Amino acid sequence: MTTAPIARASRYAALDGLRGLAAAAIVVHHAWLFDHGDNRTHVITAFDSVVDELRLGVALFFVLSGFLVYRPFAAAALDGTRRPSLAVYTRRRVARILPAYWLVLAASFVLLAAIDHPGRATLGQLPIFLAFAQNQFTATHGHLDPPMWSLTVEVSFYALLPLVGLVASRLATRREAQLGLCAALAACGLAFCALASVEGWGTTVTDSLLTQIPVFACGMAVAVLAHRRTVTARTGRRLVLAALPLAVFGGWLEVAAFPSEGPLRTALCDFPAAVGFALVVYALVASPIRARALGSVPMRTLGTLSYGMYLWHFPLIYGLRAAGLWPSELLPAMALTLGGAIALAAISWYGLERPIVRWAHRSSARDAPPPEPDLSGPQSEPTAHRAIPVAAAPRG
């Protein structure tokens, strides 16, 4: 193993492709949920079991976020250099998240009010959504755009990260000390998950960063491990082979070990899958293994549009169903939802998001050295099916 810095542009392009795959998985998963809800006599097949695990796109997004957003803080801590500018960091996160979020909030508010959907919100409740606090109130949890529960978690992570970076800068520059910080965060999160399960706390408590920080910590650990370090292609391939069982079967491992809901099952929080995703990310960024498909232009474009896909696909589903345009067959429903979400995301990206992101980068150039490409994007795109109101997607 070497410790010399190398250029890894193609590796980070592959991560963009991973994000695109995660977004597509979540959109397809939600289309399946609505179809499954309509077919109350639907028999669960092996295909259904596979599609249901596409919910793990949530964990993949959070791992990518932990790695990409924490990477500058980890580098500063390990090198003993100045931490990233808080002003620049805040400006770029705000520019990337808020404009599209506000637009979709307004569109969802109008749409759901027009169709008198049970997931609508009142005008007085909008400030709660604007403050990313909808998860913490029963009256707003799962309303307007249910997948946004994970965006509130993501924003909480963004708010916490400068403080974590400050703590990291106070630790020794030794890699082991920095990894210890990541392990401590994961341990605290897992302990909170167990406590929440034992005490029976509801989703207004558990749909928060406190239960998801172990997943973010996996990505943060990759940022520490991969800094100025490379491994051979052979080692990278071995890492991927070791990671795939965890990444693919992580959720099933949890269910198999704890068939019924309980403290231990809740405490896992998809942690095995997150570890698997983290190993894949490390293999891509620290070894010269090729991932041409993930780094291809279509996959990178899908990754660029992933935030918009996440934001728009639920309002799209609501609108299609209200207009009587929802296909009665599963595959057409999946294709229509995915295609429509990509189209809306492209309009949002090129018409609104990209100009504002570029402005944020230009305006912050004088406050910090030229940064590496902002590949973190909107890592909090997806959601698991637990956030969907029964009225929105009745189940069989």
Order of alpha helices (4+ residues) and beta strands (2+ residues): alpha-alpha-alpha-alpha-alpha-alpha-alpha-alpha-alpha-alpha-alpha-alpha-alpha-alpha-alpha-alpha
